[in-house]
Amino acid sequence: MSVQNKIAVNLFYPSVLSVPLSFLLGLVFCMAPLSAGAYEILLGTGEVGSFSHFSGRMLCRTINKEVSGLSCSVKAVDDTIDNLTNLQGGSLDLAIINSNVLDAAINKTGQFQFLDIDYKNLSIITPLYDRPIGIIVKSDSGISTLDDLKGKRLNGGAPGSIERRAMDLIMSAKGWSTEDFSRFEELPTSHGQGSMAFCQGNVQAMITIGVHPSRFTRRLLENCKGVVLDIDDPAIDKLVESRAPCWKTEIKVSSDALPAKSFGTRGILVASSAIDKETGYAITQALYKQQLRLHKSHPALSLYPIEVAQQGITGLQLHQGAEQFFSEK
């Protein structure tokens, strides 16, 4: 569907997210807008308060300032499957989807195994940010490598949580079971139980997943004598090589801290088939034109070098407009 012929009326009223003044100052754009027709687009994100939702609001404000006649608004949804299904069906035009969820949807694995929905009409605009898997350890625990975790007290995350699934991946890669630890807790991190057990010394290590720099991680380090474990391990290298939605990355808890090697997934901006080549090009151009301002809103929202952004994800193509933009750089 061309830009000129598309007509969409969205009755969604976006929620208000309170952000620091420095974030708001980063939204003041003075550049001349690009041209790409005139219609509304709806961008799906995670729940209000999530980094996905914050990123979506930043992206929409960038698009609205830079692309003439294009009106972008955000819709927050708790369920990623809903976002993907609405994107596939055309109820959403764009969505921020985590790479492991996107890979499962394309390849019919995990929670998508029994869903009779084909998501291959979707395409990638660009990856947006890393979501590293981090292991925080007590500074006096004697844990300096991944192998040192054996025999220690560990919180592997609540059953069914993303933390527990990540821990299961690590244990499978290392050939471990829960019996290899002197204590294996299954406490949720979202409600403070996991961090409380860590701070009180009931466990010596805990797994976290999130975007960095993170206030949550910084508090664990500052208040509970924690350090981020450097996950530099041959078994993890093989794991990353075998899993398309995973990449090696680093965790940097602050601007003056040394980064710790890790791995994780990525938040990816995905387009429905309703976004034509012209509009996809204009959106990609707008985001990369304002890359520095996006980074100033949060260091994790830095986008990626062109050669990295072009890699995409196995089973899903780059959007034609994004592909054209990247090829010109």
N, C-alpha and C positions, 0 to 999 in steps of 0.2 A: 504494500500500500504506500503510495507516494506521500510526501509531506503535505503537498497541496490538497490532497483529497481526504486526508484523515480528519475526522471530527470526533472529539472525545469530550464528554462532560463528566467531571469528577466531583462528587459531592462530599469528598473527604475533608475534614477539618483537622489539620495536623496538630499534635499535642505540643505544648510549650516545654522546651528543655532549658533549664537554667544553666548557663555556662559563665565562666569567669570573663571579666572585661577584656582580657587579652585575646580571648576567642572572638569576641564581638568586633574588636578592632581589626582582626584579620579578615573580616567579611567586607571591608570597605574596598570596593573595586572601582578603579577609575579608567579602565581600558575601554576602548571602543568595542562594541559588541560585534560578534560575527553574524552572518545571515544564514538562516536555515528554515524558512517558512514560519508558519504560525499555528501552533496547536499545543494542547496540554499533554504532559506525560506524567505517569504515576510511578514512583520508585518505591519498591517494597524493601523493608529493613527488618531487623530483629526488634524485640520489644523496646518500649520507651526506657531510656536510661542505659541501654547497651551501647557499646562502641559502634556497632553496626548502624544503630539509629542516629547517633551523633554524626557519623560519616555521611550517611544519606542526606542529612540536613545540610551539611557542608557542600556536598556535591550539587544538590539542587540549587543552592544559593549561587554557586559558581556558574552553573549552567544558565540560570536566569539572568545573571549579569552579562555573561559573555555571548550567549546565543540569542540573537534578535528574534523576538516573536515566539520563543519557546518557553512555556511555563511548566516548571517542574515542581511537584509537591511530593511529600513523603507519606507513606502509609506503614505504620508499625504493626507487625504481626508476630505473635509469640511462636507460631509453628512454622518452621522452615519449609516443611512439605507444602503447607498452604501457599507460601510465597512462590515456590517452584511451580505448583499446579496453576496458580493464577497467572504466572508469567507465561507458562506454556499455553494457557487458554486465551491469553490476550487481555485479561483483566488488569494486569500490570504491564508496563512497558519496559521497566528496568527493575532489577533487584540485586541486592548484595547477598551473595550466597557463599558459604564456606566451601572450600575446595573439596573436603572429604565428603560433604553432603552432595555436592554436584557430581562428583565421581560415582558415588553410589547410585544416584538417580540415572545417570547415563548408562551405567553398566548393570543395573538391576540387581544390586547387592544390598545387604543389610536391610534396613527398614523399607526399601523400595523393591525388595525381591518379589513381592506378590501384588504390586500395583501395576495394573495394565495401562500405563501411560507412557507415551514416547516423548522424551524431552529433547530429542535431537534437533528440534526446530529452533532451539535456543543458540545463542552465540555469545562470545566473550568480547566485552569492550576493553577491559584492562584489569589486571590484579591490582588491589588497593593497599593491602597491609598484611603483615605476618601475624599469625597467632601461635607463638612458640609454646612448646611443652617444656615446662620448667620443673626442676626438682630442687627444692629448698632444703638445705641440711643445717643442722646445728654446727656452729663453728668449732665446738669442742668434741664433735662426734667421731673424729678420726676418718671421716668420709671425704676423700678427695677425688675419687674416680667412681665410675658407675659400678665397677666390680666390688667396691667397698660397701655397697648397700647390703650385700648378702650378710645375714646374721644380725642385722640391725633392726630397730623398731621403725616401722614405716606406715604412713597413712596412704593407702592406694586409691582413695576416693570411694564415694558411695556406689553401691551396685547400680549399674545402668547409666551412671553419669559419664560425661565425656572424659572426666579425669580417670575414672576406672577403666574405660575402654582404652585410653592412652597407656595406662599402666599395664594393662593386659598385653598390648602390642610390645611394650618394652620387655616384659617378662618372657613373652614368646620368642622374641629375637635373641634373648640371652639364655633361653632354655631353663628359665626359673619357674617355680611355683610359689604359692603363698607359704609353703613349708620351708622355703629357703630363708625366711626372715624370723627373727626371734619373736617378733610381734607384727602382725599385719592387721591394721585397723581399716575399716570401711566407712569413714566419717565424711559427711559432705563438707565441702569448703564454703559453699554459698551461705550457710547459716552460722558460720563462725566456729562450729564444733571442731573442724580439722585444724584451724589455726590455733584454737585454744589448747588442743592436745599438744601441738607443736611448742607453743610458748611455755606451757607448763612442764615440758620435758617428757611427757608420756610417749611421744614418738620423736625420733631423731631426724626424720626426713618426711617430706610430704610432696605430692605432685600438684602442680598448678597449671592452668592453661589460661592465657589471656594476652592482651595487647600491652606492650611496654613502651615507655616507662609506665609503671603501675603503682598507685599509692598503696594498694593492698600488699604487693610484694615489698615495697620499700619499708612499710611498717613492720613486716616480719623480720626484715634484716636489721632495722634500727632498734626495735623494742624487744625482739626475742632472740637476738644473737644468731641470726641466720645468714647463710651465704648461698648464692646460686651455684649449684653444681655444674661444672663444665662437662657436658655430655659429648665427649669425643671418644668414640668407641667403634671398632670395626663392625660389630654386630648391628649397631645403629646405622652405620653407613650402608650396609646391605639392606636393611629395612627400608631406608629412604629410597634406595635405587629400585626396590621392588614395588613401591607404592606410588602411583602417579600423583595422588593429591598431597604428597608430603615433599617438603624441601628442607635442606639444611639452612639454618639461620643462626642468629645470635640474640642473646638477651642482654640488654643494657638497661639497668635499673635507674640510672641517672646519667646526666651529661658528662660527669667527671668519673664515672665508674668504668672499669675495664669490662668489656663484653664477655659473656660466657657462651661457649658454643652449645648449640642445641638444634632441635628440628621441630617442625610443626606444619601447620596448614596455612592457607591464605584466604582472606576475604576477597571475593572476586565480583566485579560489576558485570552482570549478565543482562543481555538484551533479548526481548521477544522478537518474533518475526515481524512485528508491526513497526519496528525501528528500521527505516530504510537506510540505504548507503549514505545518502547526503546527511541525514540527521546523525547517524553513527559517527561519521567523520567530524561533524561540528562538535559533538559532545566530547569525543576524544581530544580534539584540538583544544577545546576550552579547558579541560582538566589539566592537560600538560602545560598549557600556557600559564595557568595559575598554580603550578606545582609548588612553588615556593610558599605561597599563601596557605595552601592546604597543609604543608609541612608545619607552618607556624601555628596552625590551629591545634595540631597534635603531631609530635615527631614521628609517630607510627604511620601517619597518613601522608607518606612521602611519594607515593606511586613508585614505579620501578624504572630502571634504565630501559630504553627501547628494546634492546636485545633480549632482556629478561621478559618483558611484557609480551613479546611476540611468541613466546614458547607455548602459551595457552595451557590446556589440559587435555590429556588423551581422550579422544572420543568426541570432542567438541571443538568446532572451528572458531577462529577469530571472526568477529563481525566484519563484513566487507568494508565498512567505513573506517573502522579501527585499523584494519589491515592496510588500507590505502594510506592512512596517516602515518603509520609506522614505516612503511616502505619509502616514504618521502624524506625520512630523517637520516 
